[in-house]
Amino acid sequence: MGIMKPDILVLSANPGGLCAAISAARKGMNVLVLEPTSLVGGMNGNGVFGFDATRRAALSGLALEFEQIVKDHYRDLGQDDPVFHSRSDQVWETFANRECWQKFIGSTRNLKVLTGAVPVDAVVEDGRISQVHWQPATDVFGTPDTSSVPNIVAPRIVVDASYEGDILEWAGVPYTIGREPRSWDEPHAGKIYTSDMGQAPNGLMAHSVLPGSSGEGDGGVSAFAMRLPCKWYEDTSDDATHRIKEPPRGYDPSEFAWRPQAIDEDGNPKWFKGLYVLVGDKFLVNRMILGNDISGAARDYILAHPKDRPAYRQAIMDYSWSYLYYIQTEGGTPQLGLAQDDFPENGGMPYLPYIRAGRRIEGEYVLTESDVNPFIKGDGFRPPKKSDAVAIGDWIFESHACVDQLEDGYSFPEGWLFSRVTQCPYQMPYGSLLPKAVDNLLVCGSISATHIGFSATRCEAFRMQSGIAAGLAAALSLDAACDPRALPVEQLQSEIVEQGGKLVYFGDLDQEHPDYAEIQWAGLHGYLPKHDLWYFLPSHPVSWSELVQLLVTVLGLPISVTGEHFEGVGRRDPIFRYVESIYDLGTRSGVDIFDARDLKHEDPMVAILRLYPASRLIPFSKTGVPTMTEAVQFLMRVEEALFDGRPSRVTSVIDTGETLLSRAEFCRALHSLRGLADLRPHEAIARRH
């Protein structure tokens, strides 16, 4: 078919890859996607029935558009499944997910998706990927036809969204696989045993790190699995269509267990409830301990060339067949079988293993546990802010077992870690998408992260957000005729926000709010109110304390403390440094920001009778809330001190009045005061709608 020359080549039609492709195509780029298997949707088309966002607020931009496509799909079918109302993010049947992605692809200009197209090699010249070679698949799983002449793609930029990260090997990109040792930034790294939600056999409490957790690093990879969409069948006979007739290869019943999730009041087992109920009266079999998780073939699968993966893929698949066979026989549940309509060409078994971790690039920034855990370097609500953030997530760090054996004295295999108490929103900096050594490659699948850091970002909700960032970065880089590494992050951030994306998580805000862009900008620069659900509360009135602290923090003003000038604000007060810094800003520029010159002198007789001289102090109500008029007058003085002679911008974005200044209006005012390139690390990102 000759050499294909798209502007951007995206590897994998999983949710992250399709978000990258659609984002770039909407910017006018000619985009080609290569998908090795016969279907689109990645894991969301292979048994993962939701985005796995803890809360819907973690989704933005194209993720919300796709969510609406799914809703419309089921609405058009007249189906209002109870499961739709039990989760915050949208759920689906896997075949419906694939249909919805096809609709999204079909409605996007400049986008071509080739399924059954397996990348097999790459050519690098002068630090750039000049060609990617692919061969047609011989099956639905993505096994390349090695007898065929490779097809050639010569893209300007490559975006790797794949789970495996094969292009890293072929292009000579430095990468890692496995686990780092325990460190100050990663107290849960390396070899670890935990008790998860139940008491450990040795009596230790739930959610404990157990003896034997040496923290040693190794090549361990989180276990893979086939996610099994199943149904409950009335026919329990041996020859029922859904029954597995013979023990699968390598079947060993001692490797499995099958227990009900609960017992009802009559003593009967309850096999499925809550998380495990799917759309259309289906159930998910995803038992991670003594179930369908398998780690033995995981690392070998990742490191193998696509042509050599069938044996490892079959081993993972056989293990899931074995577990289902165990459920139907020794497990005493012959009613349960695979749903035949999801994967008819494979007997109901998904085509793609759940690849929980593959290669990880060595990038410009390495995301660690301290970047997703709020208690290491954060304030207990969030990890440290990232002013160069391009994506957000809110999943916990979740590592599955790195061995298959369950040792005596433990309830979970080594490597299992599910840290619920650390769940919070986090940000990913642009540097985690930028690999070393190759200039025209962006990676939104195998991002730059440690084993623990990656375990929080591996879910599709986050992959979509990072895919949006990668696709827009690729398009903007081509427009600017620069490599992605040279693209100003502020330009990328501005585009992400303009497209409805989030750089900061606020649980009560989306792009429909009129001040969305300004609030995102202010949050990016430190306006992060503490709230148990991470709400911003845009209508909440701003106190004087909040006003002075955020003026200094968001605008990046220098801390300057020369004296003690305010009533009730001593040097140990949390806002002392902020109010004094604004005072110094005013005195340096000759602007009386706090009306200090108008303070009346004390009665001379009272002064004479004092034992010690008393200094004049400025009244300051820390808990007081300024009216709009008071706030505007104050902000105009700050503006005069910052920008001598510049016409006021504050008055062009907020009006005076007797109402109280809200947080949203304050963000608008703060954004109008931007422009101090020598005092702030980044330029503004927000633009008025």
Wavefront OBJ file of the C-alpha trace (Angstrom):
o trace
v 0.000 0.000 0.000
v 3.047 2.269 -0.158
v 4.424 4.482 2.584
v 1.758 6.145 4.698
v 2.696 9.649 5.868
v 0.304 10.892 8.555
v 1.075 13.907 10.667
v 0.630 11.828 13.808
v 0.762 8.064 14.312
v -0.995 6.734 17.428
v -0.190 3.224 18.628
v -3.246 1.400 20.076
v -6.951 2.151 19.783
v -7.502 1.866 23.527
v -9.261 4.776 25.297
v -6.019 6.700 25.820
v -4.938 6.252 22.216
v -8.336 7.205 20.812
v -8.497 10.308 23.011
v -5.035 11.284 21.751
v -6.061 10.646 18.158
v -9.379 12.506 18.345
v -7.796 15.454 20.167
v -5.111 15.801 17.498
v -7.538 15.271 14.600
v -9.778 18.034 15.919
v -6.784 20.365 15.701
v -6.615 19.644 11.981
v -3.915 16.987 12.046
v -3.994 13.926 9.785
v -3.982 11.047 12.307
v -3.494 7.308 11.808
v -4.117 4.747 14.566
v -2.685 1.213 14.441
v -4.566 -1.331 16.558
v -3.156 -4.897 16.653
v -6.399 -6.647 17.640
v -9.625 -6.816 15.688
v -11.484 -4.367 17.900
v -11.236 -0.903 19.404
v -11.624 0.144 23.032
v -8.651 -1.598 24.627
v -9.474 -2.959 28.071
v -12.821 -1.142 28.057
v -13.686 -3.322 25.068
v -12.212 -6.411 26.735
v -14.033 -6.863 30.002
v -13.374 -3.654 31.991
v -16.881 -2.254 32.135
v -16.147 1.271 33.428
v -13.447 3.925 33.440
v -12.517 3.161 37.078
v -12.647 6.739 38.254
v -13.284 6.993 41.980
v -15.545 9.953 41.269
v -16.969 11.345 38.050
v -15.148 14.632 38.678
v -11.928 12.879 37.589
v -13.286 12.783 34.025
v -13.209 15.744 31.685
v -13.082 16.693 28.022
v -13.423 13.780 25.606
v -14.076 11.349 28.462
v -17.334 13.134 29.205
v -18.206 13.223 25.517
v -17.718 9.480 25.276
v -19.755 8.986 28.424
v -22.622 10.803 26.714
v -22.309 8.583 23.637
v -22.720 5.535 25.881
v -25.740 7.072 27.605
v -27.305 7.865 24.249
v -26.639 4.305 23.079
v -28.599 2.756 25.931
v -31.275 5.457 25.825
v -31.885 4.672 22.160
v -32.284 1.011 23.133
v -34.785 2.009 25.800
v -32.577 0.409 28.438
v -32.276 2.022 31.886
v -30.260 -0.539 33.792
v -30.117 -0.224 37.609
v -26.328 -0.407 37.395
v -26.338 3.009 35.701
v -27.424 4.515 39.015
v -25.042 2.646 41.299
v -21.753 4.136 40.063
v -20.549 7.679 39.529
v -18.961 6.901 36.157
v -20.747 5.400 33.165
v -20.772 1.602 32.746
v -21.494 -0.604 29.725
v -21.320 -4.013 28.125
v -18.001 -4.521 26.390
v -19.492 -4.973 22.929
v -21.494 -1.755 23.450
v -18.275 0.033 24.387
v -16.725 -0.977 21.078
v -19.787 0.199 19.143
v -19.685 3.567 20.908
v -16.002 4.076 20.143
v -16.720 3.287 16.503
v -19.377 6.026 16.515
v -16.883 8.472 18.001
v -14.269 7.512 15.410
v -16.764 7.795 12.574
v -17.765 11.305 13.594
v -14.148 12.572 13.621
v -12.586 14.031 10.488
v -8.896 13.509 9.639
v -8.828 10.231 11.591
v -8.153 6.726 10.267
v -8.100 3.648 12.499
v -6.667 0.373 11.195
v -7.548 -2.712 13.250
v -5.582 -5.899 12.818
v -2.484 -3.776 12.146
v 0.402 -4.969 14.338
v 3.473 -2.725 14.795
v 6.581 -4.916 14.544
v 9.558 -2.555 14.253
v 10.732 1.049 14.058
v 13.538 3.020 12.447
v 15.255 5.872 14.301
v 17.360 8.506 12.558
v 19.067 11.401 14.334
v 17.060 10.857 17.508
v 13.706 10.749 15.715
v 11.408 7.892 14.746
v 11.379 8.076 10.955
v 9.406 4.885 10.278
v 7.150 2.407 12.039
v 6.606 -0.962 10.360
v 3.460 -3.039 10.767
v 2.086 -6.353 9.524
v -1.518 -7.567 9.283
v -2.810 -9.751 12.106
v -3.562 -13.403 11.464
v -6.166 -13.591 14.247
v -8.398 -11.438 16.455
v -5.694 -11.265 19.130
v -3.092 -9.321 17.145
v -0.574 -11.970 16.105
v 1.358 -10.551 13.120
v 1.667 -12.349 9.797
v 5.449 -12.618 9.728
v 5.413 -13.917 6.140
v 4.005 -10.630 4.818
v 6.025 -7.656 3.632
v 5.890 -5.008 6.392
v 3.864 -1.880 5.708
v 5.638 1.410 6.365
v 4.356 4.489 8.189
v 6.498 7.630 8.161
v 4.880 9.973 10.719
v 6.030 13.376 11.892
v 5.219 12.519 15.528
v 4.382 9.231 17.264
v 2.089 8.878 20.287
v 2.440 5.546 22.078
v -0.719 4.722 24.021
v -0.150 0.967 24.082
v -0.175 -1.140 27.229
v 3.067 -2.937 26.337
v 5.292 -0.077 25.104
v 6.963 -2.101 22.316
v 8.048 1.038 20.451
v 10.356 1.869 23.368
v 12.376 -1.279 22.720
v 12.556 -0.764 18.974
v 13.369 2.962 19.176
v 16.021 2.637 21.877
v 14.075 4.650 24.460
v 15.349 4.060 28.004
v 12.683 2.273 30.029
v 12.200 0.219 33.138
v 10.041 -2.742 34.088
v 9.486 -4.173 37.540
v 9.683 -2.691 41.014
v 11.920 -0.080 42.600
v 13.195 -0.597 46.172
v 11.549 1.101 49.132
v 12.588 4.731 49.649
v 11.573 7.889 51.504
v 9.344 8.850 48.575
v 7.935 5.330 48.313
v 7.352 3.596 51.643
v 5.288 0.876 49.876
v 7.755 0.088 47.090
v 9.542 -3.205 46.565
v 8.688 -6.556 48.111
v 5.622 -6.169 50.339
v 2.950 -8.186 52.134
v -0.292 -6.571 53.293
v -3.486 -7.634 55.040
v -5.821 -5.502 52.889
v -9.393 -5.242 54.308
v -9.282 -8.255 56.584
v -7.353 -9.191 59.686
v -4.120 -10.989 58.847
v -3.720 -14.647 59.916
v -1.144 -13.555 62.510
v -3.707 -11.257 64.139
v -2.493 -7.935 62.765
v -5.194 -5.455 61.842
v -6.586 -4.736 58.371
v -4.588 -2.473 56.084
v -1.250 -3.367 57.659
v 2.188 -3.886 56.169
v 3.206 -7.331 57.357
v 6.471 -8.986 58.391
v 8.540 -10.131 55.452
v 8.110 -6.827 53.611
v 11.769 -6.253 52.846
v 11.213 -3.455 50.325
v 13.672 -5.032 47.916
v 13.307 -4.027 44.291
v 13.001 -6.669 41.601
v 11.535 -7.383 38.181
v 8.086 -8.195 39.545
v 5.054 -7.158 37.490
v 1.450 -6.913 38.712
v -0.559 -9.990 37.807
v -2.542 -10.038 34.572
v -6.002 -11.516 34.117
v -8.743 -12.099 31.625
v -11.733 -10.095 32.850
v -14.697 -12.451 32.503
v -18.176 -11.043 31.694
v -20.497 -13.856 32.737
v -24.194 -14.687 32.941
v -26.359 -16.819 35.221
v -27.912 -19.690 33.247
v -30.857 -21.813 34.318
v -29.556 -24.952 32.627
v -27.071 -26.630 34.963
v -26.659 -29.889 33.033
v -23.228 -31.136 32.010
v -23.956 -30.523 28.326
v -25.317 -26.969 28.798
v -23.918 -24.581 26.192
v -22.135 -22.414 28.747
v -20.421 -25.341 30.527
v -16.721 -26.062 29.968
v -16.640 -29.724 29.019
v -13.019 -30.709 29.729
v -10.382 -29.465 32.197
v -8.247 -26.816 30.431
v -4.539 -27.310 29.891
v -2.564 -27.185 33.123
v -5.664 -27.318 35.309
v -4.830 -27.575 39.024
v -7.783 -27.102 41.403
v -5.453 -26.396 44.344
v -4.664 -23.000 42.797
v -8.227 -21.701 43.155
v -10.928 -20.845 45.630
v -14.565 -19.884 45.098
v -16.446 -18.380 48.001
v -19.623 -16.325 48.129
v -19.279 -12.624 48.799
v -21.908 -12.770 51.517
v -24.540 -14.971 53.175
v -28.146 -13.796 53.262
v -30.403 -13.921 56.329
v -31.573 -17.414 55.401
v -28.030 -18.725 55.201
v -27.890 -18.863 51.405
v -24.769 -17.713 49.562
v -24.878 -14.398 47.705
v -22.452 -14.696 44.853
v -22.785 -11.308 43.189
v -23.633 -7.853 44.430
v -22.435 -4.268 44.198
v -19.302 -3.845 42.126
v -19.593 -7.217 40.424
v -22.994 -6.685 38.819
v -22.779 -5.546 35.190
v -25.168 -4.091 32.662
v -27.643 -6.522 31.081
v -27.869 -8.997 33.983
v -24.212 -9.914 33.581
v -21.600 -10.461 36.248
v -17.869 -9.853 36.323
v -15.594 -12.634 37.509
v -12.493 -10.786 38.632
v -11.301 -12.673 41.690
v -7.760 -11.490 42.313
v -6.718 -13.908 45.069
v -6.862 -17.640 44.266
v -8.818 -16.611 41.206
v -8.091 -15.486 37.650
v -5.052 -13.275 38.388
v -1.773 -14.753 37.112
v 1.669 -13.163 37.319
v 3.852 -15.972 35.972
v 3.477 -15.089 32.288
v 3.068 -11.327 32.730
v 6.673 -10.132 32.434
v 7.486 -12.545 29.612
v 4.392 -11.415 27.730
v 5.486 -7.761 27.897
v 9.085 -8.347 26.868
v 8.236 -10.707 24.002
v 7.931 -9.466 20.439
v 4.269 -9.458 19.234
v 5.007 -12.511 17.053
v 6.121 -14.441 20.146
v 3.238 -13.514 22.448
v 0.628 -16.165 21.520
v 2.045 -18.775 23.912
v 2.064 -16.367 26.861
v -1.372 -15.012 25.984
v -2.714 -18.561 25.766
v -1.247 -19.377 29.195
v -3.079 -16.382 30.694
v -6.275 -17.365 28.886
v -6.005 -21.016 29.926
v -5.664 -19.932 33.542
v -8.968 -18.062 33.330
v -10.623 -21.011 31.584
v -9.325 -23.175 34.428
v -10.769 -20.886 37.060
v -14.166 -20.824 35.381
v -14.050 -24.621 35.076
v -13.265 -24.805 38.806
v -16.249 -22.542 39.577
v -18.565 -24.761 37.549
v -17.275 -28.016 39.081
v -15.495 -27.981 42.461
v -16.942 -24.526 43.128
v -20.463 -25.908 42.898
v -21.783 -23.128 40.662
v -22.620 -24.703 37.301
v -25.052 -21.849 36.581
v -22.232 -19.401 35.852
v -20.785 -19.145 32.347
v -19.343 -16.645 29.927
v -21.716 -14.220 28.211
v -21.591 -15.351 24.591
v -22.525 -12.012 22.988
v -19.412 -10.102 24.107
v -16.714 -12.179 22.385
v -18.481 -14.650 20.087
v -15.322 -15.530 18.144
v -13.601 -16.713 21.320
v -16.391 -18.495 23.154
v -17.118 -15.440 25.293
v -13.493 -15.043 26.483
v -11.989 -11.539 25.964
v -9.279 -11.172 23.332
v -6.901 -9.047 25.369
v -5.364 -9.811 28.784
v -5.715 -7.116 31.414
v -2.177 -5.751 31.128
v -1.879 -3.903 34.422
v 1.695 -2.760 33.844
v 4.190 -2.935 30.999
v 7.318 -1.015 30.170
v 7.644 2.480 31.689
v 9.705 5.190 30.032
v 12.518 7.052 31.717
v 11.055 10.494 31.211
v 11.694 14.090 32.119
v 9.707 13.541 35.324
v 9.210 10.267 37.191
v 5.866 10.000 38.977
v 6.303 8.327 42.382
v 4.141 7.314 45.312
v 4.703 10.748 46.858
v 2.964 12.254 43.812
v -0.245 10.251 44.386
v -0.173 9.811 48.167
v -1.219 12.963 50.096
v 0.630 12.045 53.293
v 4.274 11.936 52.201
v 4.939 15.426 50.875
v 1.392 16.744 50.640
v -0.929 18.356 53.164
v -3.080 15.298 53.838
v -5.685 16.417 51.296
v -3.595 16.386 48.139
v -0.020 15.592 47.101
v 2.148 18.623 46.266
v 0.666 20.707 43.451
v 2.153 20.513 39.971
v 2.116 23.868 38.205
v 3.095 22.041 34.983
v 0.254 19.490 35.264
v -1.421 18.271 32.075
v -3.670 15.505 33.458
v -5.402 14.462 36.675
v -6.458 11.210 38.292
v -8.052 10.020 41.521
v -7.501 6.252 41.693
v -5.537 4.791 44.593
v -2.181 3.147 44.105
v -3.129 -0.476 43.505
v -0.569 -3.163 42.861
v -1.740 -6.702 42.223
v 0.243 -9.710 43.326
v 3.703 -10.116 41.814
v 3.844 -13.863 42.535
v 1.250 -16.622 42.107
v 1.900 -18.541 45.316
v -0.007 -17.717 48.500
v 2.455 -18.330 51.323
v 1.495 -19.725 54.705
v 0.635 -17.007 57.196
v -0.656 -14.553 54.609
v -4.092 -13.866 53.137
v -2.697 -12.200 50.003
v 0.267 -13.050 47.781
v 3.405 -10.937 47.902
v 3.055 -7.659 46.016
v -0.650 -7.141 46.719
v -1.347 -3.536 47.764
v -4.665 -1.695 47.757
v -4.272 1.495 49.791
v -7.750 2.951 50.179
v -6.866 5.481 52.868
v -4.556 7.376 50.511
v -7.226 7.955 47.823
v -7.199 11.574 46.679
v -6.884 13.613 43.475
v -3.424 13.978 41.967
v -1.796 15.592 38.940
v 0.618 14.370 36.292
v 3.273 16.799 35.033
v 4.043 17.131 31.337
v 7.477 15.577 31.850
v 5.927 12.153 32.498
v 4.857 12.016 28.831
v 8.284 12.955 27.475
v 10.770 10.101 26.992
v 14.486 10.553 26.894
v 16.573 9.886 23.764
v 13.816 10.283 21.129
v 12.519 13.739 20.197
v 9.310 13.074 18.241
v 7.674 10.602 20.633
v 5.014 11.214 23.280
v 4.002 8.367 25.591
v 0.600 8.329 27.292
v 0.472 4.594 27.984
v 3.837 3.565 29.428
v 4.346 6.904 31.157
v 7.363 7.815 33.244
v 6.517 6.483 36.697
v 7.660 4.006 39.303
v 5.848 0.726 39.857
v 3.808 2.281 42.686
v 3.192 5.567 40.903
v 2.083 3.738 37.770
v -0.277 1.498 39.749
v -2.456 4.566 40.390
v -2.440 5.747 36.777
v -3.045 2.472 34.942
v -6.862 2.752 34.885
v -8.611 3.933 31.736
v -9.964 7.111 33.340
v -6.429 8.410 33.771
v -5.221 7.042 30.431
v -7.909 9.093 28.692
v -6.783 12.291 30.410
v -3.113 11.645 29.602
v -4.114 10.710 26.029
v -5.875 14.053 25.568
v -2.728 15.831 26.742
v -0.474 13.796 24.440
v -2.686 14.312 21.381
v -2.922 18.061 21.913
v 0.810 18.303 22.627
v 1.565 16.493 19.365
v -0.714 18.803 17.373
v 0.550 21.997 19.001
v 4.174 20.916 18.490
v 3.590 20.412 14.765
v 1.834 23.779 14.507
v 4.762 25.437 16.259
v 7.369 23.461 14.272
v 9.038 22.308 17.488
v 9.601 19.029 19.252
v 7.182 18.200 22.085
v 9.926 18.753 24.641
v 10.271 22.377 23.482
v 6.543 23.120 23.576
v 5.736 25.686 26.305
v 3.677 23.809 28.877
v 1.498 26.904 29.408
v 0.360 26.716 25.791
v -0.588 23.060 26.200
v -2.366 23.734 29.489
v -4.352 26.551 27.918
v -5.495 24.252 25.111
v -6.468 21.481 27.519
v -8.621 23.871 29.552
v -10.085 25.366 26.382
v -11.183 21.838 25.389
v -12.873 21.324 28.755
v -10.008 19.342 30.288
v -8.945 19.508 33.909
v -5.542 20.331 35.305
v -6.777 20.528 38.893
v -9.439 18.300 40.443
v -12.394 20.072 42.031
v -15.304 17.790 42.861
v -17.999 20.386 42.189
v -16.757 22.044 38.997
v -16.878 21.269 35.308
v -16.465 23.238 32.107
v -20.018 24.567 32.243
v -19.121 27.019 35.007
v -18.588 30.527 33.535
v -15.328 30.963 35.472
v -14.050 27.424 34.844
v -10.860 28.507 33.081
v -9.932 31.101 35.684
v -10.580 28.670 38.547
v -8.426 26.012 36.858
v -5.673 28.600 36.423
v -5.882 29.713 40.054
v -5.920 26.106 41.275
v -2.885 25.341 39.172
v -1.077 28.148 40.974
v -2.123 27.157 44.482
v -5.770 28.107 45.089
v -6.738 24.771 46.655
v -9.364 25.122 49.407
v -9.396 22.231 51.856
v -12.616 20.231 51.617
v -13.274 16.562 52.368
v -14.636 16.035 48.834
v -12.171 18.462 47.226
v -14.921 20.965 46.399
v -13.973 24.461 45.341
v -17.311 26.011 46.365
v -17.153 28.850 43.811
v -19.942 30.871 45.486
v -18.297 30.756 48.905
v -17.371 34.276 50.173
v -13.678 35.098 50.474
v -12.362 36.234 53.864
v -9.646 38.839 54.298
v -7.233 36.087 55.393
v -7.932 34.021 52.294
v -7.627 37.104 50.108
v -4.145 38.129 51.262
v -2.786 34.576 51.345
v -3.995 33.739 47.840
v -2.813 37.040 46.389
v 0.730 36.111 47.368
v 0.443 32.379 46.586
v -1.345 32.445 43.224
v 0.476 35.463 41.811
v 3.803 34.137 43.046
v 4.677 37.335 44.910
v 7.912 37.258 46.881
v 7.711 36.761 50.629
v 8.973 39.926 52.318
v 8.692 40.475 56.082
v 10.207 43.661 57.524
v 8.151 44.359 60.630
v 4.972 43.636 62.565
v 2.260 46.017 61.399
v -1.197 44.501 61.986
v -3.475 44.174 65.000
v -4.052 40.547 65.921
v -1.592 39.191 63.366
v 1.553 38.267 65.242
v 4.616 36.665 63.778
v 3.395 33.149 64.648
v 0.108 33.632 62.824
v -0.254 31.523 59.621
v -1.139 34.592 57.532
v 1.570 36.844 58.993
v 4.012 36.333 56.115
v 1.327 37.016 53.507
v -0.167 40.194 54.917
v 3.301 41.599 55.666
v 4.484 40.768 52.146
v 1.604 42.754 50.655
v 2.376 45.595 53.074
v 6.009 45.620 51.887
v 4.864 45.521 48.273
v 2.886 48.685 48.901
v 5.559 50.611 50.777
v 8.197 49.805 48.155
v 6.003 51.170 45.394
v 4.644 54.103 47.354
v 1.076 52.758 47.365
v -0.775 52.832 50.692
v -2.536 49.501 50.204
v -3.838 49.251 53.805
v -4.613 52.982 54.425
v -1.846 53.037 57.013
v -1.242 56.772 56.531
v -4.780 57.578 57.634
v -4.488 55.864 61.012
v -5.219 58.348 63.811
v -2.548 58.967 66.424
v -3.252 57.844 69.962
v -4.451 60.447 72.504
v -1.226 62.187 73.702
v -2.253 61.968 77.375
v -2.812 58.194 77.085
v 0.545 57.825 75.397
v 2.296 59.780 78.191
v 0.781 57.554 80.844
v 1.952 54.297 79.174
v 4.739 52.378 80.888
v 6.142 51.422 77.484
v 5.729 53.026 74.055
v 3.086 51.366 71.839
v 3.466 51.205 68.061
v 0.690 52.131 65.695
v -0.904 48.937 64.202
v -3.213 48.469 61.227
v -6.644 47.016 62.054
v -7.098 43.676 60.264
v -10.065 41.338 60.634
v -8.792 37.842 59.803
v -12.254 36.301 59.814
v -13.960 39.322 58.313
v -15.384 39.106 54.803
v -14.947 42.092 52.470
v -17.789 43.438 50.429
v -17.289 43.560 46.709
v -16.589 47.301 46.910
v -13.998 46.863 49.674
v -12.333 43.998 47.838
v -12.191 45.854 44.513
v -10.667 48.934 46.126
v -8.048 46.794 47.860
v -7.229 44.831 44.715
v -6.935 48.033 42.688
v -4.266 49.272 45.118
v -2.386 45.996 44.769
v -2.715 46.339 41.021
v -1.302 49.867 41.182
v 1.651 48.601 43.212
v 2.315 45.824 40.726
v 1.692 47.657 37.471
v 2.420 51.358 37.795
v 0.279 53.278 35.326
v -1.529 50.299 33.795
v -5.290 50.773 33.432
v -7.155 48.669 35.960
v -8.108 45.215 34.784
v -9.735 44.235 38.067
v -12.607 46.627 37.468
v -13.107 45.185 33.991
v -13.813 41.692 35.324
v -15.694 42.310 38.601
v -18.077 45.072 39.647
v -18.274 46.947 42.937
v -21.299 46.513 45.152
v -22.497 45.556 48.606
v -22.465 41.825 47.862
v -19.581 39.694 49.129
v -16.606 38.691 46.989
v -16.978 35.022 45.985
v -14.172 32.588 45.241
v -15.095 32.467 41.559
v -15.011 36.269 41.303
v -11.725 36.334 43.190
v -10.232 33.879 40.655
v -11.397 36.224 37.908
v -9.659 39.134 39.646
v -6.478 37.143 40.296
v -6.338 36.130 36.667
v -6.593 39.782 35.627
v -3.506 40.533 37.739
v -1.310 37.984 35.970
v 1.710 39.044 33.999
v 4.572 39.061 36.474
v 6.915 36.888 34.439
v 9.843 37.679 36.746
v 7.911 36.756 39.877
v 5.898 33.721 38.783
v 7.128 30.417 37.378
v 4.501 30.232 34.635
v 2.416 32.505 32.473
v -1.368 32.418 32.691
v -3.265 29.593 31.052
v -6.876 30.660 31.213
v -8.754 32.643 28.605
v -12.150 34.198 29.031
v -14.917 32.297 27.254
l 1 2 3 4 5 6 7 8 9 10 11 12 13 14 15 16 17 18 19 20 21 22 23 24 25 26 27 28 29 30 31 32 33 34 35 36 37 38 39 40 41 42 43 44 45 46 47 48 49 50 51 52 53 54 55 56 57 58 59 60 61 62 63 64 65 66 67 68 69 70 71 72 73 74 75 76 77 78 79 80 81 82 83 84 85 86 87 88 89 90 91 92 93 94 95 96 97 98 99 100 101 102 103 104 105 106 107 108 109 110 111 112 113 114 115 116 117 118 119 120 121 122 123 124 125 126 127 128 129 130 131 132 133 134 135 136 137 138 139 140 141 142 143 144 145 146 147 148 149 150 151 152 153 154 155 156 157 158 159 160 161 162 163 164 165 166 167 168 169 170 171 172 173 174 175 176 177 178 179 180 181 182 183 184 185 186 187 188 189 190 191 192 193 194 195 196 197 198 199 200 201 202 203 204 205 206 207 208 209 210 211 212 213 214 215 216 217 218 219 220 221 222 223 224 225 226 227 228 229 230 231 232 233 234 235 236 237 238 239 240 241 242 243 244 245 246 247 248 249 250 251 252 253 254 255 256 257 258 259 260 261 262 263 264 265 266 267 268 269 270 271 272 273 274 275 276 277 278 279 280 281 282 283 284 285 286 287 288 289 290 291 292 293 294 295 296 297 298 299 300 301 302 303 304 305 306 307 308 309 310 311 312 313 314 315 316 317 318 319 320 321 322 323 324 325 326 327 328 329 330 331 332 333 334 335 336 337 338 339 340 341 342 343 344 345 346 347 348 349 350 351 352 353 354 355 356 357 358 359 360 361 362 363 364 365 366 367 368 369 370 371 372 373 374 375 376 377 378 379 380 381 382 383 384 385 386 387 388 389 390 391 392 393 394 395 396 397 398 399 400 401 402 403 404 405 406 407 408 409 410 411 412 413 414 415 416 417 418 419 420 421 422 423 424 425 426 427 428 429 430 431 432 433 434 435 436 437 438 439 440 441 442 443 444 445 446 447 448 449 450 451 452 453 454 455 456 457 458 459 460 461 462 463 464 465 466 467 468 469 470 471 472 473 474 475 476 477 478 479 480 481 482 483 484 485 486 487 488 489 490 491 492 493 494 495 496 497 498 499 500 501 502 503 504 505 506 507 508 509 510 511 512 513 514 515 516 517 518 519 520 521 522 523 524 525 526 527 528 529 530 531 532 533 534 535 536 537 538 539 540 541 542 543 544 545 546 547 548 549 550 551 552 553 554 555 556 557 558 559 560 561 562 563 564 565 566 567 568 569 570 571 572 573 574 575 576 577 578 579 580 581 582 583 584 585 586 587 588 589 590 591 592 593 594 595 596 597 598 599 600 601 602 603 604 605 606 607 608 609 610 611 612 613 614 615 616 617 618 619 620 621 622 623 624 625 626 627 628 629 630 631 632 633 634 635 636 637 638 639 640 641 642 643 644 645 646 647 648 649 650 651 652 653 654 655 656 657 658 659 660 661 662 663 664 665 666 667 668 669 670 671 672 673 674 675 676 677 678 679 680 681 682 683 684 685 686 687 688 689
